[in-house]
Amino acid sequence: MLENKFRSWNFLRILRLAMGIFLVIEAAKSGMWFLFFVGVVFVAMPLLNIGCCATGNCSIPKQNSEKAVDEVEYEELK
């Protein structure tokens, strides 16, 4: 089961997890609880695979390539 969980990880997902862990540790050391919660969010995003682009909301819709292209008529000017 864990093999399936870690199969689709990319560099940015690992980077978000590392930044979140770093923020949680540093915020806990310094007592900055607001940054602690920000770090928890950064840890939760890669673990749960959530975020803006995880659900495809940021993707550009593909154009249907099967549409016929209208022929363009050119006139020669003299």
PyMOL Python script that loads the backbone (N, CA, C, O; Angstrom):
from pymol import cmd

cmd.read_pdbstr("""\
ATOM      1  N   MET A   1       0.821  -1.195   0.000  1.00  0.00           N
ATOM      2  CA  MET A   1       0.000   0.000   0.000  1.00  0.00           C
ATOM      3  C   MET A   1       0.867   1.261   0.000  1.00  0.00           C
ATOM      4  O   MET A   1       0.550   2.231  -0.688  1.00  0.00           O
ATOM      5  N   LEU A   2       1.941   1.250   0.758  1.00  0.00           N
ATOM      6  CA  LEU A   2       2.821   2.417   0.791  1.00  0.00           C
ATOM      7  C   LEU A   2       3.529   2.627  -0.543  1.00  0.00           C
ATOM      8  O   LEU A   2       3.868   3.757  -0.892  1.00  0.00           O
ATOM      9  N   GLU A   3       3.755   1.544  -1.293  1.00  0.00           N
ATOM     10  CA  GLU A   3       4.399   1.688  -2.596  1.00  0.00           C
ATOM     11  C   GLU A   3       3.530   2.521  -3.526  1.00  0.00           C
ATOM     12  O   GLU A   3       4.054   3.334  -4.287  1.00  0.00           O
ATOM     13  N   ASN A   4       2.227   2.338  -3.483  1.00  0.00           N
ATOM     14  CA  ASN A   4       1.312   3.120  -4.316  1.00  0.00           C
ATOM     15  C   ASN A   4       1.261   4.571  -3.850  1.00  0.00           C
ATOM     16  O   ASN A   4       1.088   5.474  -4.669  1.00  0.00           O
ATOM     17  N   LYS A   5       1.408   4.806  -2.564  1.00  0.00           N
ATOM     18  CA  LYS A   5       1.373   6.166  -2.019  1.00  0.00           C
ATOM     19  C   LYS A   5       2.540   7.004  -2.519  1.00  0.00           C
ATOM     20  O   LYS A   5       2.377   8.191  -2.799  1.00  0.00           O
ATOM     21  N   PHE A   6       3.709   6.398  -2.634  1.00  0.00           N
ATOM     22  CA  PHE A   6       4.919   7.141  -2.974  1.00  0.00           C
ATOM     23  C   PHE A   6       5.298   7.016  -4.450  1.00  0.00           C
ATOM     24  O   PHE A   6       6.367   7.483  -4.842  1.00  0.00           O
ATOM     25  N   ARG A   7       4.471   6.414  -5.257  1.00  0.00           N
ATOM     26  CA  ARG A   7       4.808   6.212  -6.666  1.00  0.00           C
ATOM     27  C   ARG A   7       4.746   7.510  -7.470  1.00  0.00           C
ATOM     28  O   ARG A   7       5.588   7.728  -8.341  1.00  0.00           O
ATOM     29  N   SER A   8       3.784   8.363  -7.201  1.00  0.00           N
ATOM     30  CA  SER A   8       3.600   9.562  -8.033  1.00  0.00           C
ATOM     31  C   SER A   8       4.239  10.819  -7.430  1.00  0.00           C
ATOM     32  O   SER A   8       3.783  11.928  -7.707  1.00  0.00           O
ATOM     33  N   TRP A   9       5.268  10.667  -6.628  1.00  0.00           N
ATOM     34  CA  TRP A   9       5.930  11.822  -6.028  1.00  0.00           C
ATOM     35  C   TRP A   9       6.915  12.417  -7.023  1.00  0.00           C
ATOM     36  O   TRP A   9       7.651  11.696  -7.696  1.00  0.00           O
ATOM     37  N   ASN A  10       6.918  13.748  -7.105  1.00  0.00           N
ATOM     38  CA  ASN A  10       7.889  14.436  -7.948  1.00  0.00           C
ATOM     39  C   ASN A  10       8.733  15.355  -7.070  1.00  0.00           C
ATOM     40  O   ASN A  10       8.564  15.396  -5.852  1.00  0.00           O
ATOM     41  N   PHE A  11       9.637  16.086  -7.701  1.00  0.00           N
ATOM     42  CA  PHE A  11      10.569  16.934  -6.958  1.00  0.00           C
ATOM     43  C   PHE A  11       9.841  18.009  -6.150  1.00  0.00           C
ATOM     44  O   PHE A  11      10.188  18.243  -4.992  1.00  0.00           O
ATOM     45  N   LEU A  12       8.845  18.664  -6.733  1.00  0.00           N
ATOM     46  CA  LEU A  12       8.148  19.740  -6.026  1.00  0.00           C
ATOM     47  C   LEU A  12       7.356  19.222  -4.829  1.00  0.00           C
ATOM     48  O   LEU A  12       7.249  19.907  -3.811  1.00  0.00           O
ATOM     49  N   ARG A  13       6.812  18.041  -4.945  1.00  0.00           N
ATOM     50  CA  ARG A  13       6.066  17.471  -3.823  1.00  0.00           C
ATOM     51  C   ARG A  13       7.015  17.161  -2.661  1.00  0.00           C
ATOM     52  O   ARG A  13       6.676  17.406  -1.504  1.00  0.00           O
ATOM     53  N   ILE A  14       8.181  16.632  -2.961  1.00  0.00           N
ATOM     54  CA  ILE A  14       9.174  16.355  -1.923  1.00  0.00           C
ATOM     55  C   ILE A  14       9.690  17.661  -1.328  1.00  0.00           C
ATOM     56  O   ILE A  14       9.916  17.743  -0.121  1.00  0.00           O
ATOM     57  N   LEU A  15       9.878  18.687  -2.167  1.00  0.00           N
ATOM     58  CA  LEU A  15      10.327  19.995  -1.684  1.00  0.00           C
ATOM     59  C   LEU A  15       9.314  20.612  -0.729  1.00  0.00           C
ATOM     60  O   LEU A  15       9.698  21.161   0.303  1.00  0.00           O
ATOM     61  N   ARG A  16       8.024  20.529  -1.055  1.00  0.00           N
ATOM     62  CA  ARG A  16       6.989  21.057  -0.152  1.00  0.00           C
ATOM     63  C   ARG A  16       7.000  20.329   1.186  1.00  0.00           C
ATOM     64  O   ARG A  16       6.836  20.950   2.236  1.00  0.00           O
ATOM     65  N   LEU A  17       7.195  19.008   1.149  1.00  0.00           N
ATOM     66  CA  LEU A  17       7.256  18.240   2.387  1.00  0.00           C
ATOM     67  C   LEU A  17       8.471  18.650   3.222  1.00  0.00           C
ATOM     68  O   LEU A  17       8.365  18.820   4.437  1.00  0.00           O
ATOM     69  N   ALA A  18       9.616  18.808   2.571  1.00  0.00           N
ATOM     70  CA  ALA A  18      10.831  19.209   3.299  1.00  0.00           C
ATOM     71  C   ALA A  18      10.685  20.612   3.887  1.00  0.00           C
ATOM     72  O   ALA A  18      11.093  20.855   5.022  1.00  0.00           O
ATOM     73  N   MET A  19      10.100  21.540   3.114  1.00  0.00           N
ATOM     74  CA  MET A  19       9.888  22.903   3.636  1.00  0.00           C
ATOM     75  C   MET A  19       8.923  22.882   4.817  1.00  0.00           C
ATOM     76  O   MET A  19       9.120  23.603   5.795  1.00  0.00           O
ATOM     77  N   GLY A  20       7.892  22.064   4.729  1.00  0.00           N
ATOM     78  CA  GLY A  20       6.932  21.979   5.821  1.00  0.00           C
ATOM     79  C   GLY A  20       7.546  21.419   7.080  1.00  0.00           C
ATOM     80  O   GLY A  20       7.308  21.936   8.172  1.00  0.00           O
ATOM     81  N   ILE A  21       8.331  20.369   6.945  1.00  0.00           N
ATOM     82  CA  ILE A  21       8.996  19.776   8.115  1.00  0.00           C
ATOM     83  C   ILE A  21       9.961  20.773   8.729  1.00  0.00           C
ATOM     84  O   ILE A  21      10.031  20.903   9.951  1.00  0.00           O
ATOM     85  N   PHE A  22      10.715  21.485   7.877  1.00  0.00           N
ATOM     86  CA  PHE A  22      11.637  22.499   8.371  1.00  0.00           C
ATOM     87  C   PHE A  22      10.894  23.600   9.123  1.00  0.00           C
ATOM     88  O   PHE A  22      11.317  24.010  10.204  1.00  0.00           O
ATOM     89  N   LEU A  23       9.788  24.080   8.553  1.00  0.00           N
ATOM     90  CA  LEU A  23       9.006  25.132   9.215  1.00  0.00           C
ATOM     91  C   LEU A  23       8.430  24.666  10.546  1.00  0.00           C
ATOM     92  O   LEU A  23       8.442  25.414  11.524  1.00  0.00           O
ATOM     93  N   VAL A  24       7.936  23.457  10.590  1.00  0.00           N
ATOM     94  CA  VAL A  24       7.366  22.933  11.836  1.00  0.00           C
ATOM     95  C   VAL A  24       8.438  22.858  12.912  1.00  0.00           C
ATOM     96  O   VAL A  24       8.201  23.261  14.051  1.00  0.00           O
ATOM     97  N   ILE A  25       9.607  22.351  12.568  1.00  0.00           N
ATOM     98  CA  ILE A  25      10.690  22.214  13.560  1.00  0.00           C
ATOM     99  C   ILE A  25      11.168  23.582  14.035  1.00  0.00           C
ATOM    100  O   ILE A  25      11.301  23.807  15.238  1.00  0.00           O
ATOM    101  N   GLU A  26      11.427  24.497  13.103  1.00  0.00           N
ATOM    102  CA  GLU A  26      11.930  25.820  13.477  1.00  0.00           C
ATOM    103  C   GLU A  26      10.886  26.628  14.257  1.00  0.00           C
ATOM    104  O   GLU A  26      11.229  27.345  15.197  1.00  0.00           O
ATOM    105  N   ALA A  27       9.634  26.512  13.872  1.00  0.00           N
ATOM    106  CA  ALA A  27       8.589  27.242  14.581  1.00  0.00           C
ATOM    107  C   ALA A  27       8.399  26.692  15.989  1.00  0.00           C
ATOM    108  O   ALA A  27       8.153  27.454  16.924  1.00  0.00           O
ATOM    109  N   ALA A  28       8.509  25.391  16.147  1.00  0.00           N
ATOM    110  CA  ALA A  28       8.379  24.799  17.476  1.00  0.00           C
ATOM    111  C   ALA A  28       9.551  25.207  18.366  1.00  0.00           C
ATOM    112  O   ALA A  28       9.369  25.440  19.561  1.00  0.00           O
ATOM    113  N   LYS A  29      10.754  25.295  17.790  1.00  0.00           N
ATOM    114  CA  LYS A  29      11.930  25.720  18.566  1.00  0.00           C
ATOM    115  C   LYS A  29      11.800  27.162  19.033  1.00  0.00           C
ATOM    116  O   LYS A  29      12.133  27.486  20.173  1.00  0.00           O
ATOM    117  N   SER A  30      11.312  28.032  18.143  1.00  0.00           N
ATOM    118  CA  SER A  30      11.271  29.454  18.463  1.00  0.00           C
ATOM    119  C   SER A  30       9.953  29.887  19.098  1.00  0.00           C
ATOM    120  O   SER A  30       9.842  31.016  19.576  1.00  0.00           O
ATOM    121  N   GLY A  31       8.958  29.009  19.111  1.00  0.00           N
ATOM    122  CA  GLY A  31       7.682  29.346  19.748  1.00  0.00           C
ATOM    123  C   GLY A  31       6.782  30.217  18.876  1.00  0.00           C
ATOM    124  O   GLY A  31       5.869  30.863  19.391  1.00  0.00           O
ATOM    125  N   MET A  32       7.022  30.245  17.583  1.00  0.00           N
ATOM    126  CA  MET A  32       6.176  31.025  16.665  1.00  0.00           C
ATOM    127  C   MET A  32       5.068  30.101  16.150  1.00  0.00           C
ATOM    128  O   MET A  32       5.252  29.371  15.176  1.00  0.00           O
ATOM    129  N   TRP A  33       3.938  30.148  16.813  1.00  0.00           N
ATOM    130  CA  TRP A  33       2.888  29.176  16.549  1.00  0.00           C
ATOM    131  C   TRP A  33       2.174  29.427  15.227  1.00  0.00           C
ATOM    132  O   TRP A  33       1.616  28.497  14.645  1.00  0.00           O
ATOM    133  N   PHE A  34       2.181  30.657  14.745  1.00  0.00           N
ATOM    134  CA  PHE A  34       1.578  30.914  13.441  1.00  0.00           C
ATOM    135  C   PHE A  34       2.357  30.176  12.358  1.00  0.00           C
ATOM    136  O   PHE A  34       1.760  29.549  11.483  1.00  0.00           O
ATOM    137  N   LEU A  35       3.689  30.245  12.410  1.00  0.00           N
ATOM    138  CA  LEU A  35       4.502  29.531  11.435  1.00  0.00           C
ATOM    139  C   LEU A  35       4.408  28.028  11.606  1.00  0.00           C
ATOM    140  O   LEU A  35       4.601  27.275  10.652  1.00  0.00           O
ATOM    141  N   PHE A  36       4.110  27.588  12.826  1.00  0.00           N
ATOM    142  CA  PHE A  36       3.908  26.165  13.065  1.00  0.00           C
ATOM    143  C   PHE A  36       2.723  25.663  12.242  1.00  0.00           C
ATOM    144  O   PHE A  36       2.803  24.609  11.610  1.00  0.00           O
ATOM    145  N   PHE A  37       1.625  26.418  12.250  1.00  0.00           N
ATOM    146  CA  PHE A  37       0.441  26.008  11.494  1.00  0.00           C
ATOM    147  C   PHE A  37       0.676  26.108   9.985  1.00  0.00           C
ATOM    148  O   PHE A  37       0.149  25.300   9.221  1.00  0.00           O
ATOM    149  N   VAL A  38       1.465  27.097   9.557  1.00  0.00           N
ATOM    150  CA  VAL A  38       1.824  27.193   8.138  1.00  0.00           C
ATOM    151  C   VAL A  38       2.646  25.968   7.739  1.00  0.00           C
ATOM    152  O   VAL A  38       2.453  25.419   6.654  1.00  0.00           O
ATOM    153  N   GLY A  39       3.551  25.542   8.601  1.00  0.00           N
ATOM    154  CA  GLY A  39       4.349  24.348   8.339  1.00  0.00           C
ATOM    155  C   GLY A  39       3.500  23.091   8.285  1.00  0.00           C
ATOM    156  O   GLY A  39       3.756  22.197   7.479  1.00  0.00           O
ATOM    157  N   VAL A  40       2.482  23.021   9.146  1.00  0.00           N
ATOM    158  CA  VAL A  40       1.578  21.869   9.127  1.00  0.00           C
ATOM    159  C   VAL A  40       0.825  21.817   7.793  1.00  0.00           C
ATOM    160  O   VAL A  40       0.596  20.738   7.248  1.00  0.00           O
ATOM    161  N   VAL A  41       0.446  22.980   7.275  1.00  0.00           N
ATOM    162  CA  VAL A  41      -0.224  23.018   5.971  1.00  0.00           C
ATOM    163  C   VAL A  41       0.730  22.539   4.880  1.00  0.00           C
ATOM    164  O   VAL A  41       0.337  21.775   3.999  1.00  0.00           O
ATOM    165  N   PHE A  42       1.987  22.988   4.940  1.00  0.00           N
ATOM    166  CA  PHE A  42       2.966  22.555   3.944  1.00  0.00           C
ATOM    167  C   PHE A  42       3.271  21.063   4.057  1.00  0.00           C
ATOM    168  O   PHE A  42       3.632  20.440   3.058  1.00  0.00           O
ATOM    169  N   VAL A  43       3.137  20.480   5.232  1.00  0.00           N
ATOM    170  CA  VAL A  43       3.331  19.041   5.387  1.00  0.00           C
ATOM    171  C   VAL A  43       2.100  18.289   4.882  1.00  0.00           C
ATOM    172  O   VAL A  43       2.230  17.236   4.259  1.00  0.00           O
ATOM    173  N   ALA A  44       0.914  18.821   5.146  1.00  0.00           N
ATOM    174  CA  ALA A  44      -0.315  18.136   4.750  1.00  0.00           C
ATOM    175  C   ALA A  44      -0.523  18.133   3.237  1.00  0.00           C
ATOM    176  O   ALA A  44      -1.054  17.169   2.685  1.00  0.00           O
ATOM    177  N   MET A  45      -0.108  19.203   2.567  1.00  0.00           N
ATOM    178  CA  MET A  45      -0.325  19.291   1.114  1.00  0.00           C
ATOM    179  C   MET A  45       0.323  18.129   0.345  1.00  0.00           C
ATOM    180  O   MET A  45      -0.371  17.480  -0.438  1.00  0.00           O
ATOM    181  N   PRO A  46       1.597  17.842   0.528  1.00  0.00           N
ATOM    182  CA  PRO A  46       2.160  16.720  -0.238  1.00  0.00           C
ATOM    183  C   PRO A  46       1.696  15.357   0.273  1.00  0.00           C
ATOM    184  O   PRO A  46       1.568  14.416  -0.511  1.00  0.00           O
ATOM    185  N   LEU A  47       1.447  15.241   1.556  1.00  0.00           N
ATOM    186  CA  LEU A  47       1.019  13.944   2.079  1.00  0.00           C
ATOM    187  C   LEU A  47      -0.363  13.562   1.566  1.00  0.00           C
ATOM    188  O   LEU A  47      -0.615  12.394   1.272  1.00  0.00           O
ATOM    189  N   LEU A  48      -1.252  14.531   1.456  1.00  0.00           N
ATOM    190  CA  LEU A  48      -2.612  14.270   0.986  1.00  0.00           C
ATOM    191  C   LEU A  48      -2.772  14.531  -0.508  1.00  0.00           C
ATOM    192  O   LEU A  48      -3.839  14.294  -1.075  1.00  0.00           O
ATOM    193  N   ASN A  49      -1.708  15.020  -1.140  1.00  0.00           N
ATOM    194  CA  ASN A  49      -1.703  15.371  -2.563  1.00  0.00           C
ATOM    195  C   ASN A  49      -2.829  16.357  -2.883  1.00  0.00           C
ATOM    196  O   ASN A  49      -3.616  16.152  -3.808  1.00  0.00           O
ATOM    197  N   ILE A  50      -2.882  17.419  -2.101  1.00  0.00           N
ATOM    198  CA  ILE A  50      -3.869  18.470  -2.341  1.00  0.00           C
ATOM    199  C   ILE A  50      -3.144  19.745  -2.714  1.00  0.00           C
ATOM    200  O   ILE A  50      -1.948  19.891  -2.466  1.00  0.00           O
ATOM    201  N   GLY A  51      -3.863  20.645  -3.299  1.00  0.00           N
ATOM    202  CA  GLY A  51      -3.302  21.913  -3.717  1.00  0.00           C
ATOM    203  C   GLY A  51      -4.026  22.383  -4.952  1.00  0.00           C
ATOM    204  O   GLY A  51      -4.989  21.759  -5.397  1.00  0.00           O
ATOM    205  N   CYS A  52      -3.574  23.455  -5.492  1.00  0.00           N
ATOM    206  CA  CYS A  52      -4.230  24.049  -6.651  1.00  0.00           C
ATOM    207  C   CYS A  52      -4.215  23.113  -7.849  1.00  0.00           C
ATOM    208  O   CYS A  52      -5.246  22.899  -8.488  1.00  0.00           O
ATOM    209  N   CYS A  53      -3.066  22.562  -8.150  1.00  0.00           N
ATOM    210  CA  CYS A  53      -2.941  21.773  -9.379  1.00  0.00           C
ATOM    211  C   CYS A  53      -3.164  20.285  -9.168  1.00  0.00           C
ATOM    212  O   CYS A  53      -3.115  19.523 -10.134  1.00  0.00           O
ATOM    213  N   ALA A  54      -3.405  19.849  -7.952  1.00  0.00           N
ATOM    214  CA  ALA A  54      -3.602  18.420  -7.712  1.00  0.00           C
ATOM    215  C   ALA A  54      -4.896  17.916  -8.343  1.00  0.00           C
ATOM    216  O   ALA A  54      -4.969  16.763  -8.767  1.00  0.00           O
ATOM    217  N   THR A  55      -5.906  18.761  -8.409  1.00  0.00           N
ATOM    218  CA  THR A  55      -7.189  18.336  -8.957  1.00  0.00           C
ATOM    219  C   THR A  55      -7.356  18.751 -10.404  1.00  0.00           C
ATOM    220  O   THR A  55      -8.408  18.506 -10.995  1.00  0.00           O
ATOM    221  N   GLY A  56      -6.351  19.369 -10.985  1.00  0.00           N
ATOM    222  CA  GLY A  56      -6.417  19.780 -12.380  1.00  0.00           C
ATOM    223  C   GLY A  56      -7.106  21.114 -12.583  1.00  0.00           C
ATOM    224  O   GLY A  56      -7.472  21.450 -13.710  1.00  0.00           O
ATOM    225  N   ASN A  57      -7.292  21.880 -11.525  1.00  0.00           N
ATOM    226  CA  ASN A  57      -7.975  23.169 -11.652  1.00  0.00           C
ATOM    227  C   ASN A  57      -7.114  24.207 -12.349  1.00  0.00           C
ATOM    228  O   ASN A  57      -7.647  25.180 -12.882  1.00  0.00           O
ATOM    229  N   CYS A  58      -5.820  24.032 -12.363  1.00  0.00           N
ATOM    230  CA  CYS A  58      -4.938  25.007 -12.990  1.00  0.00           C
ATOM    231  C   CYS A  58      -4.598  24.645 -14.427  1.00  0.00           C
ATOM    232  O   CYS A  58      -3.909  25.399 -15.113  1.00  0.00           O
ATOM    233  N   SER A  59      -5.070  23.517 -14.876  1.00  0.00           N
ATOM    234  CA  SER A  59      -4.699  23.091 -16.215  1.00  0.00           C
ATOM    235  C   SER A  59      -5.479  23.849 -17.277  1.00  0.00           C
ATOM    236  O   SER A  59      -6.595  24.315 -17.047  1.00  0.00           O
ATOM    237  N   ILE A  60      -4.868  23.958 -18.432  1.00  0.00           N
ATOM    238  CA  ILE A  60      -5.499  24.626 -19.561  1.00  0.00           C
ATOM    239  C   ILE A  60      -6.278  23.568 -20.332  1.00  0.00           C
ATOM    240  O   ILE A  60      -5.733  22.507 -20.636  1.00  0.00           O
ATOM    241  N   PRO A  61      -7.533  23.834 -20.652  1.00  0.00           N
ATOM    242  CA  PRO A  61      -8.306  22.812 -21.372  1.00  0.00           C
ATOM    243  C   PRO A  61      -7.699  22.529 -22.749  1.00  0.00           C
ATOM    244  O   PRO A  61      -7.271  23.441 -23.458  1.00  0.00           O
ATOM    245  N   LYS A  62      -7.674  21.269 -23.101  1.00  0.00           N
ATOM    246  CA  LYS A  62      -7.115  20.877 -24.394  1.00  0.00           C
ATOM    247  C   LYS A  62      -8.119  21.194 -25.486  1.00  0.00           C
ATOM    248  O   LYS A  62      -9.325  21.011 -25.322  1.00  0.00           O
ATOM    249  N   GLN A  63      -7.598  21.672 -26.595  1.00  0.00           N
ATOM    250  CA  GLN A  63      -8.460  21.933 -27.736  1.00  0.00           C
ATOM    251  C   GLN A  63      -8.664  20.636 -28.503  1.00  0.00           C
ATOM    252  O   GLN A  63      -7.752  19.820 -28.635  1.00  0.00           O
ATOM    253  N   ASN A  64      -9.847  20.470 -28.991  1.00  0.00           N
ATOM    254  CA  ASN A  64     -10.159  19.277 -29.749  1.00  0.00           C
ATOM    255  C   ASN A  64      -9.489  19.373 -31.118  1.00  0.00           C
ATOM    256  O   ASN A  64      -9.808  20.259 -31.911  1.00  0.00           O
ATOM    257  N   SER A  65      -8.569  18.466 -31.386  1.00  0.00           N
ATOM    258  CA  SER A  65      -7.820  18.522 -32.640  1.00  0.00           C
ATOM    259  C   SER A  65      -8.624  17.961 -33.811  1.00  0.00           C
ATOM    260  O   SER A  65      -8.182  18.049 -34.957  1.00  0.00           O
ATOM    261  N   GLU A  66      -9.786  17.391 -33.543  1.00  0.00           N
ATOM    262  CA  GLU A  66     -10.594  16.806 -34.603  1.00  0.00           C
ATOM    263  C   GLU A  66     -11.436  17.851 -35.345  1.00  0.00           C
ATOM    264  O   GLU A  66     -12.035  17.544 -36.376  1.00  0.00           O
ATOM    265  N   LYS A  67     -11.481  19.067 -34.831  1.00  0.00           N
ATOM    266  CA  LYS A  67     -12.256  20.106 -35.494  1.00  0.00           C
ATOM    267  C   LYS A  67     -11.626  20.440 -36.842  1.00  0.00           C
ATOM    268  O   LYS A  67     -10.406  20.535 -36.972  1.00  0.00           O
ATOM    269  N   ALA A  68     -12.468  20.610 -37.815  1.00  0.00           N
ATOM    270  CA  ALA A  68     -11.975  20.956 -39.146  1.00  0.00           C
ATOM    271  C   ALA A  68     -11.578  22.426 -39.173  1.00  0.00           C
ATOM    272  O   ALA A  68     -12.281  23.286 -38.641  1.00  0.00           O
ATOM    273  N   VAL A  69     -10.455  22.693 -39.793  1.00  0.00           N
ATOM    274  CA  VAL A  69      -9.977  24.056 -39.909  1.00  0.00           C
ATOM    275  C   VAL A  69     -10.581  24.642 -41.177  1.00  0.00           C
ATOM    276  O   VAL A  69     -10.480  24.050 -42.252  1.00  0.00           O
ATOM    277  N   ASP A  70     -11.205  25.796 -41.049  1.00  0.00           N
ATOM    278  CA  ASP A  70     -11.791  26.449 -42.221  1.00  0.00           C
ATOM    279  C   ASP A  70     -10.686  26.866 -43.176  1.00  0.00           C
ATOM    280  O   ASP A  70      -9.643  27.376 -42.768  1.00  0.00           O
ATOM    281  N   GLU A  71     -10.936  26.639 -44.439  1.00  0.00           N
ATOM    282  CA  GLU A  71      -9.967  27.045 -45.453  1.00  0.00           C
ATOM    283  C   GLU A  71      -9.999  28.557 -45.611  1.00  0.00           C
ATOM    284  O   GLU A  71     -11.065  29.171 -45.636  1.00  0.00           O
ATOM    285  N   VAL A  72      -8.829  29.137 -45.716  1.00  0.00           N
ATOM    286  CA  VAL A  72      -8.706  30.584 -45.874  1.00  0.00           C
ATOM    287  C   VAL A  72      -8.535  30.881 -47.349  1.00  0.00           C
ATOM    288  O   VAL A  72      -7.713  30.266 -48.029  1.00  0.00           O
ATOM    289  N   GLU A  73      -9.315  31.825 -47.835  1.00  0.00           N
ATOM    290  CA  GLU A  73      -9.210  32.232 -49.236  1.00  0.00           C
ATOM    291  C   GLU A  73      -8.429  33.539 -49.304  1.00  0.00           C
ATOM    292  O   GLU A  73      -8.700  34.481 -48.559  1.00  0.00           O
ATOM    293  N   TYR A  74      -7.460  33.576 -50.206  1.00  0.00           N
ATOM    294  CA  TYR A  74      -6.635  34.767 -50.374  1.00  0.00           C
ATOM    295  C   TYR A  74      -6.962  35.422 -51.723  1.00  0.00           C
ATOM    296  O   TYR A  74      -7.211  34.743 -52.719  1.00  0.00           O
ATOM    297  N   GLU A  75      -6.952  36.733 -51.725  1.00  0.00           N
ATOM    298  CA  GLU A  75      -7.121  37.479 -52.968  1.00  0.00           C
ATOM    299  C   GLU A  75      -5.830  38.208 -53.264  1.00  0.00           C
ATOM    300  O   GLU A  75      -5.191  38.759 -52.368  1.00  0.00           O
ATOM    301  N   GLU A  76      -5.456  38.206 -54.510  1.00  0.00           N
ATOM    302  CA  GLU A  76      -4.242  38.891 -54.888  1.00  0.00           C
ATOM    303  C   GLU A  76      -4.579  40.343 -55.191  1.00  0.00           C
ATOM    304  O   GLU A  76      -5.474  40.637 -55.982  1.00  0.00           O
ATOM    305  N   LEU A  77      -3.845  41.242 -54.548  1.00  0.00           N
ATOM    306  CA  LEU A  77      -4.077  42.675 -54.754  1.00  0.00           C
ATOM    307  C   LEU A  77      -3.098  43.195 -55.777  1.00  0.00           C
ATOM    308  O   LEU A  77      -1.922  42.832 -55.772  1.00  0.00           O
ATOM    309  N   LYS A  78      -3.603  44.070 -56.677  1.00  0.00           N
ATOM    310  CA  LYS A  78      -2.733  44.637 -57.714  1.00  0.00           C
ATOM    311  C   LYS A  78      -2.584  46.107 -57.549  1.00  0.00           C
ATOM    312  O   LYS A  78      -1.887  46.749 -58.334  1.00  0.00           O
TER     313      LYS A  78
END
""", "prot")
cmd.dss("prot")
cmd.show_as("cartoon", "prot")
cmd.util.cbc("prot")
cmd.orient("prot")
